[in-house]
Amino acid sequence: MLSAEDNELLTRTNHDQPMGQYFRRFWQPVALSAEVAEPDGPPVKVDILGQEFVAFRDTDGVVGLLDAHCPHRGAHLYFGRNEECGIRCVYHGWKFAADGTAVDLPNVPAGAPMHDTMRIGSYPVEERGGFVWAYLGPDPDKRPDPPQLEFTMVAPENCYVTKQLSECNWAQVMEGDLDTSHFSFLHMPAPSVPSHENPDAPADERRLRMIREDPMPDFTIKDHDVGFVVGGARDCGDGNNYWRITQFMLPSHGTGPSTLPGETYLGFTIVPITDDACWIFTYAWNPERPLADDERERLANGHAVFAALDDNFRPLANRDNDFLIDRQMQKHETFTGVKGFAEQDLMVQQSQGFIVDRTSEHLTKTDAAIVRFRRRLLDGARAMADGVEPEAASMSGDFCTRPGSWFASAETDFDGVLVERFGDPLGRVT
């Protein structure tokens, strides 16, 4: 469990909080490139880390991220006109370029110093992997390079990205990913549905059986410079172990642990909106081949870590409709009665409350990765409060890692499994 003070430190990410300052030292995805695809198209609201911004693509194709409110009288620039390489406030016509420079102040007398000095807050942005990334740190001229997550470096046809809203604190979403032991229950068929017992069954059926039959995997954790890698071993009963391997990278990058060689990898980045909600920027990538049309259609309609979404990126199954739980399905078909892995995760994470009370929990050994996550984040936030910048933010290339699963001899330790599966002792892409 955590103390109340540590729970506050972990979960609060506004500008005046240590964790908020820690997050701001790392590049954050703030929008889909598709949301600002059109030059001079509609601006987009971007609310993250307790602040309001507006994003737009100007006439020349340059994406700008500005403070949301016009410095004249505070009107929101989302309602502004995106025209002729700038966004113009509709209240009194003040216009700002993508770099924050005021390019027209029509109600300010000619020759007034304000024409030369007026600016609005602007932030460095880069487009990578179908996302608009922004750096919100205090010294943009000394900003690090964005993280080289593998999905940002494959061809666009090898990747699928979107985002989805989660109506709870960011940390419990991250902890839900690191808690891979829950797969033995949350994502399983109903107990009345028999397990697959055929040893020659396809790999996905073998994986399902291993997960269902061993609810207490043996976890090993290895730290690396930008986070850690977690391996959970389940006994196959034939002298082999089934390993599920998850990568965590600071401050909030997670991965799906199921991918076998040749299959498509899954990952996400969690970006707090407020302390009670967050965006989950989700991505699927295959370094070996383009994603097929039917694969993209499955992801778009809700599959694996991707929820089925409405036009505002809110899951169709949400807290307002009890995640569309079907009690007959729960009795006879699935453990939860909720359709979709992502929806099942969102259901239990949001059921913990908007911010879970970690002072009253009772952890077990299968929560080892959650404990490690909290330690890394709390140590980073405390160091940030003492003026120590996070070294991981500047290690762009070290973010290129892979998750996945693997069948190995029970005599093979985690180091050996990582080398067998990835050719690297930490699961890095080299």
C-alpha positions in Angstrom: 0.0 0.0 0.0 1.0 3.7 -0.3 0.7 6.4 2.2 -1.9 9.1 1.5 1.0 11.5 0.8 2.6 9.2 -1.7 -0.7 8.6 -3.4 -1.1 12.3 -3.8 2.4 12.6 -5.3 1.8 9.8 -7.7 -1.5 10.9 -9.1 -1.4 14.7 -9.3 0.0 16.0 -12.5 -1.0 19.7 -12.7 1.7 22.3 -13.4 2.2 23.1 -9.7 2.8 19.4 -8.7 6.1 17.5 -8.8 4.6 14.7 -10.9 3.3 17.3 -13.3 6.7 18.8 -13.7 8.2 15.4 -14.1 5.8 14.6 -17.0 6.6 17.9 -18.6 10.3 16.9 -19.0 9.1 14.1 -21.5 7.5 14.6 -24.9 3.8 13.8 -24.8 1.4 12.8 -27.6 -1.3 15.5 -27.6 -3.4 14.8 -30.7 -3.7 12.5 -33.7 -2.2 13.9 -36.9 -5.5 13.0 -38.5 -7.3 15.5 -36.1 -5.4 18.4 -37.7 -4.9 16.9 -41.2 -6.2 19.8 -43.2 -4.2 23.1 -43.6 -6.4 25.9 -42.5 -8.8 23.3 -41.1 -10.7 23.4 -37.8 -8.6 24.0 -34.6 -8.6 21.2 -32.0 -8.9 21.5 -28.2 -6.0 19.9 -26.4 -6.5 19.5 -22.7 -3.7 17.7 -20.9 -1.8 17.9 -17.6 -4.4 20.3 -16.2 -3.8 22.9 -19.0 -5.8 24.0 -22.0 -4.2 24.3 -25.4 -5.3 24.6 -29.0 -3.7 22.8 -32.0 -4.1 23.7 -35.6 -2.3 23.1 -39.0 -1.5 26.4 -40.8 -1.7 27.2 -44.5 1.9 25.9 -45.0 1.2 22.6 -43.2 2.9 23.6 -40.0 1.2 22.3 -36.8 1.1 24.8 -33.9 0.2 24.2 -30.3 -0.7 27.4 -28.4 -2.1 28.3 -25.0 -5.9 28.1 -25.5 -6.9 31.6 -24.4 -6.3 34.8 -26.2 -4.0 37.1 -24.1 -6.3 40.1 -24.9 -9.5 39.2 -23.1 -9.2 35.4 -22.6 -11.5 34.1 -25.4 -10.8 30.4 -26.3 -9.0 30.1 -29.6 -10.8 26.8 -30.4 -13.5 29.1 -31.8 -11.0 31.1 -33.8 -10.4 31.3 -37.5 -7.5 29.2 -38.9 -6.5 31.4 -41.9 -3.4 32.6 -43.8 -0.7 31.1 -41.6 -2.3 31.9 -38.2 -5.2 31.5 -35.9 -7.4 34.6 -35.4 -9.4 35.2 -32.3 -13.0 35.9 -33.2 -13.5 38.3 -30.3 -11.4 41.2 -31.5 -9.4 39.7 -34.3 -6.0 39.2 -32.7 -4.0 36.7 -34.8 -1.1 34.4 -33.8 1.3 32.3 -35.9 2.2 28.7 -35.0 5.3 30.0 -33.1 3.1 32.2 -30.9 4.1 35.5 -32.6 1.3 38.1 -32.8 0.9 38.8 -36.5 -2.1 41.1 -36.4 -3.6 43.2 -33.6 -6.3 45.2 -35.4 -7.5 47.1 -32.4 -4.1 48.2 -31.2 -2.9 51.6 -32.6 -0.2 51.5 -35.2 3.2 52.0 -33.8 2.3 50.8 -30.3 5.1 48.7 -28.7 2.6 45.8 -28.3 2.8 45.0 -32.0 6.5 43.9 -31.4 6.2 42.3 -28.0 2.9 40.5 -27.9 3.1 36.7 -28.0 1.0 33.8 -26.8 2.5 30.7 -25.2 3.6 28.2 -27.9 5.2 24.8 -27.6 7.6 22.7 -29.8 5.7 20.0 -31.7 6.8 17.1 -33.9 4.7 14.6 -35.9 5.8 11.0 -35.4 3.9 7.7 -35.9 0.6 9.4 -36.7 0.7 11.5 -33.5 1.4 15.1 -32.8 4.0 15.2 -29.9 4.6 18.2 -27.8 7.3 19.3 -25.3 5.9 21.3 -22.4 9.1 21.6 -20.4 10.4 24.9 -19.1 13.4 25.4 -21.5 12.3 24.4 -25.0 15.6 25.4 -26.5 17.2 22.6 -24.5 14.5 20.0 -25.1 15.5 16.4 -25.7 14.7 14.4 -28.8 11.3 12.7 -28.8 11.3 9.0 -27.7 12.1 6.6 -30.5 9.4 4.2 -29.8 9.5 1.6 -32.5 6.0 2.3 -33.9 7.1 5.9 -34.7 9.9 4.5 -37.0 8.1 2.0 -39.1 6.3 2.8 -42.4 2.8 4.3 -42.0 1.3 1.2 -43.6 2.8 -0.9 -40.9 1.1 1.0 -38.1 -2.4 1.9 -36.8 -2.9 4.5 -34.2 -5.8 6.2 -32.3 -6.7 7.5 -28.9 -9.4 6.7 -26.3 -10.7 8.4 -23.2 -10.4 6.8 -19.8 -12.4 8.5 -17.0 -10.0 7.8 -14.1 -6.6 8.8 -13.0 -3.7 7.9 -15.3 -1.8 5.8 -12.8 -4.4 3.1 -12.3 -4.6 2.7 -16.1 -0.8 2.2 -16.1 -1.0 -0.2 -13.2 -3.7 -2.2 -14.9 -1.3 -2.9 -17.8 1.6 -3.9 -15.6 -0.7 -6.3 -13.6 -0.7 -9.1 -16.2 -1.9 -11.7 -13.7 -5.4 -10.4 -14.2 -5.5 -12.0 -17.6 -6.3 -15.3 -15.9 -9.7 -13.9 -14.9 -10.7 -10.6 -16.5 -10.2 -11.6 -20.1 -11.1 -15.3 -19.9 -14.2 -17.2 -21.0 -16.7 -18.0 -18.3 -15.6 -20.9 -16.0 -18.3 -23.1 -17.6 -16.5 -22.9 -21.0 -13.9 -25.7 -21.1 -10.2 -25.0 -21.6 -8.4 -26.2 -24.7 -6.4 -29.3 -23.8 -5.0 -30.2 -27.2 -1.2 -29.8 -27.1 -1.1 -29.4 -30.8 -3.6 -26.5 -30.7 -2.7 -23.2 -32.4 -0.5 -20.9 -30.4 -3.4 -18.5 -29.4 -5.3 -21.4 -27.9 -2.2 -22.7 -26.1 -1.7 -19.2 -24.7 -5.3 -19.0 -23.5 -5.0 -22.3 -21.7 -1.7 -21.4 -20.0 -3.1 -18.1 -18.8 -6.3 -19.6 -17.5 -4.7 -22.5 -15.7 -2.0 -20.6 -13.9 -3.3 -17.5 -12.2 -0.1 -16.9 -10.2 2.8 -16.3 -12.7 6.3 -16.0 -11.4 7.5 -12.5 -12.2 11.0 -11.3 -12.9 11.8 -7.6 -13.4 14.9 -6.0 -14.9 15.5 -2.3 -14.8 16.8 -0.4 -17.7 17.7 3.3 -18.2 14.2 4.4 -19.3 12.1 2.0 -17.3 12.0 -1.7 -16.8 11.0 -5.0 -18.5 8.7 -7.5 -16.7 8.5 -11.2 -17.5 5.7 -13.4 -16.1 6.3 -17.2 -16.4 3.5 -19.7 -16.3 4.1 -23.5 -16.1 3.0 -25.2 -19.3 3.1 -28.6 -17.6 5.4 -30.1 -20.2 8.8 -29.0 -19.0 8.3 -25.5 -20.6 7.2 -22.1 -19.4 5.0 -19.7 -21.2 6.4 -16.2 -20.8 4.5 -12.9 -21.2 6.9 -9.9 -21.4 5.8 -6.3 -20.9 7.9 -3.1 -21.4 7.3 0.0 -19.2 9.0 3.2 -20.2 8.9 6.5 -18.4 6.8 8.2 -17.6 3.7 6.3 -19.0 4.5 4.1 -22.0 3.1 0.6 -21.8 2.8 -2.5 -24.0 0.8 -5.6 -24.6 2.6 -8.8 -23.6 1.1 -11.4 -25.9 2.9 -11.0 -29.3 4.7 -13.9 -30.7 7.3 -13.4 -33.6 5.6 -12.3 -36.8 2.5 -11.0 -35.0 1.5 -7.4 -34.5 2.8 -5.5 -31.5 0.6 -3.4 -29.3 1.3 -0.4 -27.1 0.0 2.8 -25.6 1.0 6.0 -24.0 -1.1 7.5 -21.2 -1.4 11.3 -21.0 -3.3 12.8 -18.1 -6.0 15.3 -19.0 -6.9 16.1 -15.4 -6.3 14.1 -12.2 -9.7 12.4 -12.9 -9.2 11.5 -16.6 -6.6 10.6 -19.2 -6.1 9.9 -22.9 -4.7 6.5 -23.9 -2.9 7.0 -27.2 -2.9 3.4 -28.6 -0.8 2.0 -31.4 -0.3 -1.3 -33.2 2.7 -1.9 -35.4 4.3 -4.7 -37.3 8.0 -4.2 -38.1 7.9 -6.9 -40.8 4.9 -6.2 -42.9 2.0 -3.7 -43.6 -1.1 -4.2 -41.6 -3.8 -5.9 -43.7 -7.1 -4.1 -44.3 -9.1 -6.6 -42.2 -6.6 -6.1 -39.4 -7.1 -2.4 -39.5 -10.8 -2.9 -39.5 -10.7 -5.1 -36.4 -8.6 -2.5 -34.6 -10.9 0.4 -35.7 -14.0 -1.5 -34.4 -12.4 -2.5 -31.1 -9.8 -5.3 -30.6 -7.2 -6.0 -28.0 -6.1 -2.7 -26.4 -8.3 -0.8 -28.8 -11.8 0.0 -27.6 -14.8 0.6 -29.9 -15.2 4.4 -29.9 -17.6 7.2 -30.7 -16.7 10.2 -32.8 -15.2 12.0 -29.7 -12.9 9.0 -28.9 -15.0 8.0 -25.9 -15.5 4.2 -25.6 -19.0 3.2 -26.6 -19.0 1.0 -23.4 -18.4 3.5 -20.6 -19.2 4.3 -17.0 -22.5 5.9 -17.9 -23.9 2.6 -19.3 -22.1 0.3 -16.9 -19.8 -0.8 -19.8 -22.8 -2.6 -21.4 -22.4 -5.5 -19.1 -24.5 -8.5 -20.1 -25.2 -10.8 -17.1 -26.3 -13.7 -19.3 -23.0 -13.4 -21.2 -21.2 -13.3 -17.8 -23.0 -16.4 -16.7 -22.4 -18.5 -19.8 -19.8 -16.9 -22.1 -17.2 -14.6 -20.6 -15.9 -14.0 -17.1 -17.1 -10.4 -17.0 -20.0 -10.1 -19.4 -18.3 -7.1 -21.0 -17.2 -7.3 -24.6 -13.7 -6.4 -25.5 -10.3 -6.7 -23.8 -9.9 -2.9 -23.7 -13.4 -2.4 -22.4 -12.9 -5.0 -19.7 -9.7 -3.2 -18.6 -11.5 0.2 -18.6 -14.4 -1.2 -16.6 -12.3 -2.5 -13.7 -9.9 0.5 -13.7 -12.7 3.0 -13.5 -14.6 0.9 -11.0 -11.7 1.6 -8.6 -12.9 5.3 -8.5 -11.6 8.4 -10.2 -8.5 8.2 -8.0 -8.0 4.8 -6.2 -7.3 4.9 -2.5 -4.0 3.0 -2.3 -3.8 3.3 1.5 -6.3 0.4 1.9 -5.1 -2.1 -0.7 -3.5 -5.5 0.1 -0.8 -6.4 -2.4 0.6 -9.8 -3.2 3.7 -11.1 -5.0 2.0 -10.8 -8.4 1.9 -7.1 -7.9 5.7 -6.8 -8.1 5.6 -4.7 -11.3 3.1 -2.3 -9.8 5.4 -1.7 -6.8 8.4 -1.2 -9.1 6.4 1.3 -11.2 5.4 3.3 -8.2 8.9 3.4 -6.9 10.3 4.6 -10.2 7.7 7.4 -10.6 7.8 8.5 -7.0 11.6 8.6 -7.0 11.5 10.7 -10.2 8.9 13.1 -8.9 10.8 13.6 -5.6 14.1 14.2 -7.5 12.2 16.7 -9.8 11.0 18.6 -6.7 14.7 18.8 -5.6 15.7 20.2 -9.0 17.1 17.0 -10.5 16.2 16.6 -14.1 15.3 13.0 -15.3 18.1 11.5 -17.3 15.7 9.1 -19.1 14.1 12.0 -21.0 17.3 12.5 -22.9 17.8 8.9 -23.8 15.6 8.9 -27.0 17.1 5.8 -28.6 16.6 3.6 -25.5 12.8 3.8 -25.9 13.0 1.4 -28.8 12.0 -1.8 -27.1 9.6 -4.7 -27.8 7.2 -6.7 -25.7 6.0 -10.2 -26.5 5.5 -13.8 -25.4 7.6 -16.9 -25.7 7.6 -20.6 -24.9 10.9 -21.7 -23.3 12.4 -24.5 -21.3 11.6 -24.3 -17.6 15.4 -24.3 -17.1 15.8 -21.0 -19.1 15.9 -17.9 -16.9 14.5 -14.5 -17.8 17.8 -13.3 -19.2 17.9 -16.3 -21.5 14.3 -15.8 -22.5 14.9 -12.2 -23.5 17.9 -13.1 -25.6 16.0 -16.0 -27.3 12.9 -13.9 -28.0 14.5 -10.5 -28.9 18.2 -11.1 -29.3 18.9 -8.5 -26.6 19.0 -9.0 -22.7 16.6 -6.1 -22.2 14.3 -6.5 -25.2 15.7 -3.6 -27.0 15.5 -3.2 -30.8 19.2 -3.0 -31.9 
